[in-house]
């Protein structure tokens, strides 16, 4: 079943993504129509090969549809060149990956600062915004450490700080707890919950039911199509008890 939404920030209409494999065409997405409103909390689920990573790449402007339309903040993505897409990715979307994607030889400060460097922000403003983002994730005392001097949870918090440094409206998280133990995973999910409460739109890809339960809405993909699109209640009081942990 397909949810009915109005006032959407993101809108995909009959989107297909086709890859040419030799003489064969492979449909990674097959006629997907989807709208996501501002400040929604959405989990995207599905088995391997279902198209969930392709859909995440599409939403994040890392890829463009073969056919159909994707509208971001009222503007068709297909009409934009690569520089314009890169600017959307840098300023309006924060990415959090399972593997952290940190630069190993750079400090926490420089890893978080990178989007601002690419965005042409002045040095003084970069310093202010970078320290502000690092403070939000509680790592000011680790600001000059390198990734190999941090725990897995701390590395993911650095990745979240980097995602937040431009204060984007949308956070895309791809298996954000996949490389973490359960306690640290709860800390990261509590942080994402807090970001949602603060007004961010959160879209996460996960194969774990307990992670998906944080979301307001769960979308299941199968064979490149939306199989289920449902809303679920948020149990904030229960979650507050379950996930009230102190970061390391």
C-alpha positions in Angstrom: 0.0 0.0 0.0 1.1 3.5 -0.8 0.9 6.4 1.7 -0.8 9.6 0.6 1.2 12.7 1.4 1.0 16.4 0.6 3.5 19.2 1.0 6.4 16.8 0.3 10.0 17.9 0.4 11.1 14.9 -1.8 9.0 13.5 -4.6 9.8 10.6 -6.9 7.3 9.8 -9.6 7.4 6.5 -11.6 11.2 6.4 -11.2 13.2 3.6 -12.9 16.9 3.0 -12.7 18.2 0.6 -15.4 21.7 -0.7 -15.7 23.0 -2.2 -18.9 24.7 -5.6 -18.2 26.0 -6.8 -21.5 23.0 -7.4 -23.7 20.6 -7.4 -20.7 18.9 -4.6 -18.8 18.7 -4.8 -15.0 16.0 -2.8 -13.2 17.4 -1.6 -9.9 14.3 0.5 -9.4 11.1 -0.2 -11.3 8.4 2.5 -11.3 8.9 3.9 -7.8 6.6 6.7 -6.7 7.3 8.1 -3.3 6.9 11.4 -1.3 8.7 12.3 1.9 7.6 15.3 3.9 9.7 17.7 5.9 10.7 16.3 9.3 9.6 12.8 8.5 11.6 9.8 10.0 11.7 7.1 7.4 13.3 3.6 7.4 13.9 1.9 4.0 14.1 -1.9 4.3 14.4 -4.8 1.9 16.5 -7.9 1.1 19.8 -7.7 -0.7 19.2 -6.7 -4.3 15.8 -5.1 -3.5 16.9 -1.6 -4.7 17.2 0.1 -1.3 20.8 1.3 -1.8 19.9 2.6 -5.3 16.9 4.4 -3.9 19.1 6.0 -1.2 21.6 7.1 -3.9 18.7 8.6 -5.9 17.3 10.5 -2.9 20.8 11.7 -2.0 21.4 13.0 -5.6 24.3 10.6 -6.0 22.5 9.1 -9.0 19.8 10.2 -11.4 16.8 8.3 -12.8 16.9 6.5 -16.1 13.2 7.5 -16.4 10.6 9.2 -14.2 11.2 12.4 -12.2 12.7 13.2 -8.9 11.9 16.6 -7.4 13.9 17.9 -4.4 12.6 21.0 -2.7 10.3 21.7 -5.6 13.1 21.5 -8.2 13.5 18.6 -10.7 16.9 16.9 -10.1 17.1 15.7 -13.7 17.5 19.3 -14.9 20.7 19.9 -12.9 24.3 19.4 -13.9 26.9 17.6 -11.8 28.1 20.8 -10.1 24.5 21.7 -9.0 23.9 18.1 -7.8 27.2 18.3 -5.8 26.1 21.6 -4.2 22.8 20.0 -3.1 24.6 17.0 -1.7 27.1 19.2 0.2 24.7 21.8 1.6 21.3 20.2 1.9 21.9 16.6 2.6 24.1 15.0 5.4 25.4 11.5 4.7 26.1 8.9 7.5 27.6 5.6 6.3 28.1 2.2 7.9 31.9 2.4 7.2 32.1 6.0 8.5 34.1 7.1 5.4 36.5 9.2 7.4 39.9 10.3 6.0 42.3 8.2 8.2 45.3 10.6 8.2 43.2 13.7 9.0 42.0 14.8 12.5 38.5 14.9 13.7 38.4 18.6 13.0 39.6 18.3 9.4 37.2 15.4 8.7 34.2 17.4 9.9 35.5 20.6 8.1 35.7 18.9 4.6 32.2 19.8 3.4 32.8 23.5 4.3 36.1 23.5 2.4 34.3 22.1 -0.7 31.6 24.7 -0.2 34.0 27.6 -0.3 33.3 28.8 3.3 35.9 31.2 4.7 38.5 29.9 7.2 37.1 31.7 10.2 33.5 30.6 9.5 34.8 27.0 8.9 36.4 27.0 12.3 33.2 28.2 14.0 30.9 25.8 12.2 33.2 22.8 12.6 33.7 23.3 16.3 29.9 23.8 16.7 29.2 20.5 14.9 31.8 18.6 16.9 30.4 20.0 20.2 26.9 18.8 19.2 28.2 15.2 19.1 30.2 15.6 22.3 33.7 15.2 20.9 35.4 18.6 21.5 38.0 16.8 23.6 38.8 14.5 20.7 39.0 17.3 18.1 42.7 16.8 17.3 42.6 13.0 17.3 42.7 10.8 14.2 40.1 8.1 13.4 42.4 5.3 14.5 42.6 6.8 17.9 38.8 6.7 18.4 36.3 3.9 19.2 33.8 2.8 16.6 31.0 4.9 18.3 33.2 7.9 18.3 34.0 7.5 14.6 30.3 7.4 13.8 29.7 10.5 15.9 32.5 12.2 13.8 30.6 11.1 10.7 27.4 12.6 12.1 29.2 15.8 13.0 30.4 16.0 9.4 26.9 15.4 8.1 25.6 18.2 10.4 28.3 20.8 9.7 26.2 22.7 7.0 23.1 22.1 9.1 21.3 20.3 6.3 17.6 19.6 6.5 17.9 16.0 5.5 20.1 13.2 7.1 20.6 10.1 5.0 22.0 7.2 7.1 23.0 4.0 5.4 23.1 1.1 8.0 24.4 3.6 10.6 24.9 1.0 13.3 26.1 -1.9 11.1 29.7 -1.8 12.3 28.9 -1.1 16.0 28.1 -3.2 19.0 24.6 -3.0 20.4 25.3 -0.5 23.2 27.1 1.9 20.8 24.4 1.4 18.2 21.8 2.5 20.8 23.8 5.7 21.4 23.9 6.5 17.7 20.2 5.8 17.3 19.4 8.1 20.3 21.4 10.8 18.6 19.4 10.4 15.3 16.2 10.5 17.3 17.3 13.7 18.9 18.2 15.2 15.5 14.7 14.3 14.3 13.1 15.9 17.3 15.1 19.0 16.4 13.5 19.3 13.0 15.7 17.2 10.7 14.3 14.8 8.1 15.9 11.4 8.8 16.0 8.7 6.1 17.8 5.5 7.0 18.5 2.3 5.2 18.5 -0.8 7.5 17.9 -4.5 7.5 17.3 -4.5 11.3 13.8 -4.4 12.7 14.9 -2.8 16.0 16.5 0.0 14.1 13.5 0.5 11.8 11.3 0.8 14.9 12.8 4.3 15.5 11.1 5.6 12.4 7.6 7.0 11.9 7.3 5.3 8.6 8.8 2.1 7.1 9.1 1.4 3.4 9.8 -2.1 2.2 11.3 -2.7 -1.2 11.2 -5.9 -3.2 12.6 -6.4 -6.7 13.0 -2.6 -7.2 9.4 -1.9 -6.3 7.7 -0.5 -3.1 6.0 -3.5 -1.6 4.8 -1.9 1.7 4.7 1.7 2.8 3.3 2.0 6.4 3.3 4.4 9.3 4.0 3.2 12.8 3.6 4.8 16.2 6.6 6.2 17.9 7.0 5.0 21.5 9.0 7.9 22.7 8.6 7.2 26.4 9.5 3.6 26.1 12.4 4.4 23.8 13.7 7.1 26.2 14.0 4.4 28.9 15.4 1.8 26.6 18.0 4.1 24.9 19.0 6.3 27.8 22.7 5.6 27.8 25.8 7.8 28.4 28.2 8.1 25.4 31.7 6.8 25.9 
